[in-house]
Amino acid sequence: METFFSFLSKRVDDCSSLLCVGLDPHPSDLPTATAEAARDFCLNLIKRTVNYAAAFKPNAAFFEFYGPEGWKALKDVVTAVQAESDRLGSHIPVILDAKRGDIASTAEAYASSTFMSLGADAVTLNPYLGRDSIEPFLKYPGKGVFILCKTSNPGAGDLQDLSFTTGDQHGIPLYEHVAHLVQEWNTADNIGLVVGATQPEALVRVRKAAPDAWFLVPGVGAQGADLETALQCGLRQDGKGMLISVSRSISRAEDVRRAAAELRDDMVEIKNRMDHG
Amino acid sequence: METFFSFLSKRVDDCSSLLCVGLDPHPSDLPTATAEAARDFCLNLIKRTVNYAAAFKPNAAFFEFYGPEGWKALKDVVTAVQAESDRLGSHIPVILDAKRGDIASTAEAYASSTFMSLGADAVTLNPYLGRDSIEPFLKYPGKGVFILCKTSNPGAGDLQDLSFTTGDQHGIPLYEHVAHLVQEWNTADNIGLVVGATQPEALVRVRKAAPDAWFLVPGVGAQGADLETALQCGLRQDGKGMLISVSRSISRAEDVRRAAAELRDDMVEIKNRMDHG
């Protein structure tokens, strides 16, 4: 049985890209604030960037915003990515950015909603409730999760940077402890980490704590992080292990296709320089 | 302008109850696993327990489970509580148990979804992303949030019990730090805390850290926590400040109405004993 990360790795090879295109239909970016406009915005982004996208990441909030119609639109978006995968003969994972986290029986319902009803391939989860809130998501063959470790927002430090002493570890930040926990939990190659690029030293620490893990990395582009620094700090030895998640700098670009292509080309160039540096 | 907690406090007076009835339509509890059956299950629970309920707490997961139809059902459930409030002339708050947590612009979309589209009065939030993930929810007059502090599940300790040192505080668990943060953030009487009853010493610590806060308290009933111990550990001086959230021991009772009435009566009796103890 193939794992989520084996699918992802294949797709990264197929498109020579580590780019994850965020599908965040902000109401203010739409001609009208309707579920249909949100769907069309995403379908257009998918069509124009699909050749350069290792994955797509729709954000649940911008669909929930419209209630039932929004959930229909979200399903249409997932289905559109699957149709592109079939057309290209290359499985492009859909990562639902939902940051869920709840206790066991409730987590089971969220997992079913994500993987069965919506048909997403992976989902972002919040670690605050601990291991039993993650486990129900790990039972789906071929599916994956990305656990929030170090986020890219200004308030991330309120909890994530707190310094702990636990067992034989002294003075490590909470986010690094989460990375260690995830290393323990990831026995079936289906758990990655969300690590923002806005604080490169966090990428370095988390890469050290989880040498083989896949990172979903927001923060490049509108949030100001530098692509080259991020790749230098977080790439695995094999030149993989990072999905660079970009939303607004693609969706708000004058030429969406070119913005995605340039990001992909930049990644290839930086990796080549690193290989020969 | 009245605050969320002033509404809640009035309702607690009106029904002499600290009971929050959880609306968790587990698929396995329904005659058929459909959105309509989930809605009818909740409408029946509301009708039978409304006289004893200080608040209702639908869990988003068990509606998302059904996709768009589930969101329609959830809206019907919120509307039904509002109709009962109008009928009784007593505002019964609806707390959406969604445990959301995302960065600013996304949090804004979730807040709009919760308070505007659905019309809920409050929502549960996850603190892992820090203050800026909470703030967008605090801008709605009369609405409130409950931030996860110490949850009632077995894995809660994975992060929440970690002991750390920050500023002048040494060796306090993460959940207690969250309680201190929330004290700082709660400048408009609209932030409470989720504190499970399964570990009474946590209730004591959090009450000490946040003497005036409202707690949403799961864990009594199916999860095994004792009602009297919980009230003794967590009630404020004024005999309020706790909403005891009960789901399965009411919804799975042979006589739902009686189960809710007995819980309410038990609360009154325990409080009376405490007043004269």
Boltz contact constraints between the chains, C-beta under 6 A:
constraints:
  - contact:
      token1: [A, 59]
      token2: [B, 106]
      max_distance: 6.0
  - contact:
      token1: [A, 61]
      token2: [B, 106]
      max_distance: 6.0
  - contact:
      token1: [A, 61]
      token2: [B, 109]
      max_distance: 6.0
  - contact:
      token1: [A, 61]
      token2: [B, 110]
      max_distance: 6.0
  - contact:
      token1: [A, 62]
      token2: [B, 109]
      max_distance: 6.0
  - contact:
      token1: [A, 64]
      token2: [B, 113]
      max_distance: 6.0
  - contact:
      token1: [A, 65]
      token2: [B, 109]
      max_distance: 6.0
  - contact:
      token1: [A, 65]
      token2: [B, 112]
      max_distance: 6.0
  - contact:
      token1: [A, 65]
      token2: [B, 113]
      max_distance: 6.0
  - contact:
      token1: [A, 67]
      token2: [B, 71]
      max_distance: 6.0
  - contact:
      token1: [A, 67]
      token2: [B, 117]
      max_distance: 6.0
  - contact:
      token1: [A, 68]
      token2: [B, 68]
      max_distance: 6.0
  - contact:
      token1: [A, 68]
      token2: [B, 71]
      max_distance: 6.0
  - contact:
      token1: [A, 68]
      token2: [B, 72]
      max_distance: 6.0
  - contact:
      token1: [A, 71]
      token2: [B, 67]
      max_distance: 6.0
  - contact:
      token1: [A, 71]
      token2: [B, 68]
      max_distance: 6.0
  - contact:
      token1: [A, 71]
      token2: [B, 71]
      max_distance: 6.0
  - contact:
      token1: [A, 72]
      token2: [B, 68]
      max_distance: 6.0
  - contact:
      token1: [A, 99]
      token2: [B, 101]
      max_distance: 6.0
  - contact:
      token1: [A, 99]
      token2: [B, 102]
      max_distance: 6.0
  - contact:
      token1: [A, 101]
      token2: [B, 99]
      max_distance: 6.0
  - contact:
      token1: [A, 101]
      token2: [B, 126]
      max_distance: 6.0
  - contact:
      token1: [A, 102]
      token2: [B, 99]
      max_distance: 6.0
  - contact:
      token1: [A, 103]
      token2: [B, 153]
      max_distance: 6.0
  - contact:
      token1: [A, 106]
      token2: [B, 59]
      max_distance: 6.0
  - contact:
      token1: [A, 106]
      token2: [B, 61]
      max_distance: 6.0
  - contact:
      token1: [A, 109]
      token2: [B, 61]
      max_distance: 6.0
  - contact:
      token1: [A, 109]
      token2: [B, 62]
      max_distance: 6.0
  - contact:
      token1: [A, 109]
      token2: [B, 65]
      max_distance: 6.0
  - contact:
      token1: [A, 110]
      token2: [B, 61]
      max_distance: 6.0
  - contact:
      token1: [A, 112]
      token2: [B, 65]
      max_distance: 6.0
  - contact:
      token1: [A, 113]
      token2: [B, 64]
      max_distance: 6.0
  - contact:
      token1: [A, 113]
      token2: [B, 65]
      max_distance: 6.0
  - contact:
      token1: [A, 117]
      token2: [B, 67]
      max_distance: 6.0
  - contact:
      token1: [A, 126]
      token2: [B, 101]
      max_distance: 6.0
  - contact:
      token1: [A, 126]
      token2: [B, 126]
      max_distance: 6.0
  - contact:
      token1: [A, 126]
      token2: [B, 128]
      max_distance: 6.0
  - contact:
      token1: [A, 128]
      token2: [B, 126]
      max_distance: 6.0
  - contact:
      token1: [A, 128]
      token2: [B, 128]
      max_distance: 6.0
  - contact:
      token1: [A, 128]
      token2: [B, 159]
      max_distance: 6.0
  - contact:
      token1: [A, 129]
      token2: [B, 151]
      max_distance: 6.0
  - contact:
      token1: [A, 130]
      token2: [B, 155]
      max_distance: 6.0
  - contact:
      token1: [A, 130]
      token2: [B, 156]
      max_distance: 6.0
  - contact:
      token1: [A, 130]
      token2: [B, 158]
      max_distance: 6.0
  - contact:
      token1: [A, 131]
      token2: [B, 155]
      max_distance: 6.0
  - contact:
      token1: [A, 131]
      token2: [B, 158]
      max_distance: 6.0
  - contact:
      token1: [A, 132]
      token2: [B, 153]
      max_distance: 6.0
  - contact:
      token1: [A, 132]
      token2: [B, 154]
      max_distance: 6.0
  - contact:
      token1: [A, 132]
      token2: [B, 155]
      max_distance: 6.0
  - contact:
      token1: [A, 151]
      token2: [B, 129]
      max_distance: 6.0
  - contact:
      token1: [A, 153]
      token2: [B, 103]
      max_distance: 6.0
  - contact:
      token1: [A, 153]
      token2: [B, 132]
      max_distance: 6.0
  - contact:
      token1: [A, 154]
      token2: [B, 132]
      max_distance: 6.0
  - contact:
      token1: [A, 155]
      token2: [B, 130]
      max_distance: 6.0
  - contact:
      token1: [A, 155]
      token2: [B, 131]
      max_distance: 6.0
  - contact:
      token1: [A, 155]
      token2: [B, 132]
      max_distance: 6.0
  - contact:
      token1: [A, 156]
      token2: [B, 130]
      max_distance: 6.0
  - contact:
      token1: [A, 158]
      token2: [B, 130]
      max_distance: 6.0
  - contact:
      token1: [A, 158]
      token2: [B, 131]
      max_distance: 6.0
  - contact:
      token1: [A, 159]
      token2: [B, 128]
      max_distance: 6.0
  - contact:
      token1: [A, 162]
      token2: [B, 164]
      max_distance: 6.0
  - contact:
      token1: [A, 162]
      token2: [B, 166]
      max_distance: 6.0
  - contact:
      token1: [A, 163]
      token2: [B, 164]
      max_distance: 6.0
  - contact:
      token1: [A, 164]
      token2: [B, 162]
      max_distance: 6.0
  - contact:
      token1: [A, 164]
      token2: [B, 164]
      max_distance: 6.0
  - contact:
      token1: [A, 166]
      token2: [B, 162]
      max_distance: 6.0
